[in-house]
Amino acid sequence: MTRRIALAACAATLAWAASGATAQGPMGNLTPAQQQVLQGKVKAWQTFMKNNKHVMTVTQTLRAIGEMNKKPATALDKSQAKTILAALKPWTAKKVMTNDAALELSKAITRPLTERQLKVLASELSGGQGGGAGSGGGGMMGGRSTAGAGRSFDPASIPDPKPFNPLNPDSMPKSPFTGRAKQMLSELMGQLESRAK
């Protein structure tokens, strides 16, 4: 369950937490009190995800765009890249993306996509790419990390959910993966800039 939340909520934060728990087993070597804390964190993030499903969709769409560009058959062309870049850029400095704003942004960045590209997106939104809903849980758009393996895991270290902007990693709950989220976003924006020329 925690791994599923890692993808949809704020993967840069919760994948780190999930990897720590997974490294020691389903609930690790946690005490009853720690298990209660973990369950509380999971419930809080589930509620947050439910109330911000369009923000989660933006996160997954960004990952899908990265996947599209890996293959010539689905890579964005110049016009698509320019359109999507223009929609994303104004958001890179904002601290919060509301659910309603995320819905409008999702429409803007998916509108120029072809049918074949939309299939890649649909696969990502349904937890495809061969890994179920947990695949891609290690970063804003990346694979699940094992960074937690071999270290002590404290459920209390999982940040509480708060409104954030998936296009501004500095607005996300802090974790050891914040730097990775910044890198991945930078790579995507650079990719779009290059294709838009």
C-alpha positions in Angstrom: 0.0 0.0 0.0 2.8 2.4 0.9 4.5 1.8 -2.4 1.3 2.6 -4.3 1.1 5.9 -2.5 4.7 6.6 -3.3 3.8 6.9 -7.0 0.7 8.9 -6.9 1.2 11.3 -4.0 4.6 12.7 -4.0 6.9 9.9 -5.1 10.0 11.8 -4.3 9.0 11.6 -0.6 7.1 8.5 -0.1 9.2 6.1 -2.2 12.0 6.9 0.2 9.8 5.9 3.1 8.4 2.9 1.4 11.9 1.6 0.5 12.8 1.7 4.1 9.8 -0.4 5.1 10.1 -2.8 2.2 13.8 -3.4 3.0 12.7 -5.0 6.3 9.5 -6.7 5.2 5.8 -5.7 4.7 5.8 -3.7 8.0 9.5 -4.1 8.6 10.8 -4.6 12.2 8.5 -1.9 13.4 7.1 -1.7 16.9 3.3 -1.7 17.3 3.6 2.1 18.0 5.6 2.6 14.8 3.1 0.5 12.8 0.3 2.8 14.1 2.3 5.9 13.0 2.9 4.4 9.6 -0.8 3.5 9.1 -1.7 7.0 10.1 0.7 8.5 7.6 -0.7 6.2 4.8 -4.2 7.1 5.6 -3.4 10.8 5.6 -1.7 10.5 2.2 -4.6 8.5 0.8 -7.0 11.2 1.8 -4.7 13.8 0.3 -4.5 11.9 -3.0 -8.3 11.5 -3.1 -8.8 15.2 -2.7 -6.0 16.1 -5.2 -6.4 13.5 -7.9 -5.8 15.9 -10.7 -2.5 17.1 -9.1 -1.5 13.4 -9.0 -2.5 13.1 -12.7 -0.2 15.9 -13.6 2.7 14.1 -11.9 2.0 10.9 -13.9 1.5 12.8 -17.1 5.0 14.4 -16.7 6.4 10.9 -16.3 4.5 9.7 -19.4 5.9 12.5 -21.5 9.3 11.4 -20.5 8.5 7.9 -21.6 7.1 9.1 -24.9 10.3 10.8 -25.8 12.3 7.6 -25.3 10.9 6.2 -28.6 10.9 7.8 -32.0 7.4 6.6 -32.7 5.9 8.5 -29.7 8.4 11.3 -29.2 7.0 14.8 -29.2 7.4 16.9 -32.4 8.4 20.6 -32.4 4.9 21.9 -32.3 3.8 19.6 -29.4 6.9 20.4 -27.4 6.4 24.2 -27.8 2.7 23.9 -26.7 3.4 21.8 -23.7 6.4 23.8 -22.6 4.4 27.0 -22.8 1.8 25.4 -20.5 4.3 24.2 -18.0 6.7 27.1 -17.7 4.4 29.5 -15.8 4.1 26.8 -13.1 7.7 26.2 -12.3 7.9 29.0 -9.7 4.5 28.5 -8.0 4.4 26.9 -4.6 0.9 25.3 -4.8 -1.1 23.8 -7.6 -4.8 23.4 -6.7 -6.8 20.4 -7.9 -8.9 22.6 -10.3 -5.7 24.3 -11.7 -4.2 20.8 -12.2 -7.2 19.7 -14.2 -6.9 22.6 -16.6 -3.1 22.1 -16.9 -3.7 18.4 -17.6 -6.1 19.3 -20.4 -3.5 21.8 -21.9 -0.6 19.4 -21.9 -2.6 16.4 -23.3 -4.5 18.3 -25.9 -1.7 18.2 -28.6 -1.0 14.5 -28.1 -1.6 12.0 -30.8 -3.6 8.8 -30.3 -0.5 6.7 -30.0 1.0 9.1 -27.4 -2.3 9.1 -25.5 -2.0 5.3 -25.3 1.4 5.7 -23.5 -0.3 8.2 -21.1 -3.2 5.8 -20.5 -0.8 3.0 -19.7 1.0 5.3 -17.2 -2.2 6.5 -15.6 -3.4 2.9 -15.2 -0.1 1.8 -13.6 1.4 0.2 -16.7 5.0 0.0 -17.9 5.2 -3.5 -16.5 5.1 -2.7 -12.9 1.6 -2.0 -11.7 0.7 1.1 -9.8 3.9 1.0 -7.9 6.2 1.3 -10.9 7.9 4.6 -11.3 7.6 5.3 -7.6 11.1 6.6 -6.9 10.8 10.2 -8.2 8.5 12.6 -9.8 8.9 10.6 -13.1 11.4 8.0 -12.2 11.7 4.4 -11.1 11.5 3.1 -7.5 14.7 3.5 -5.5 16.2 1.2 -3.0 17.9 4.0 -1.2 16.3 2.9 2.1 17.8 -0.6 2.0 20.1 -1.3 4.9 19.2 1.6 7.1 16.8 2.1 10.0 13.3 3.2 9.0 11.4 5.5 11.2 7.7 6.1 10.1 7.6 9.4 11.9 10.1 10.7 9.4 7.5 10.5 6.6 6.3 14.1 6.1 2.7 14.8 6.5 0.9 15.7 3.2 0.6 19.3 2.3 -0.5 21.2 -0.9 2.4 21.3 -3.4 3.2 21.9 -7.0 4.6 19.0 -8.9 6.4 21.4 -11.2 8.3 23.0 -8.3 10.2 20.3 -6.3 11.0 22.9 -3.6 7.3 22.9 -2.7 7.1 19.2 -2.1 7.4 17.7 1.4 11.2 17.4 2.1 12.9 14.1 1.7 16.2 12.7 0.5 14.6 12.5 -2.9 14.0 16.2 -3.3 17.3 16.6 -5.2 16.4 13.8 -7.5 13.0 15.3 -8.2 14.7 18.6 -9.2 17.1 16.8 -11.5 14.3 14.8 -13.2 12.2 17.9 -13.8 15.2 19.8 -15.1 15.9 16.9 -17.5 12.3 17.0 -18.8 12.2 20.7 -19.3 15.5 20.6 -21.1 14.2 17.8 -23.2 11.1 19.9 -24.2 13.3 23.0 -24.8 15.5 21.0 -27.2 12.5 19.5 -29.1 10.8 22.9 -29.3 13.7 24.5 -31.3 
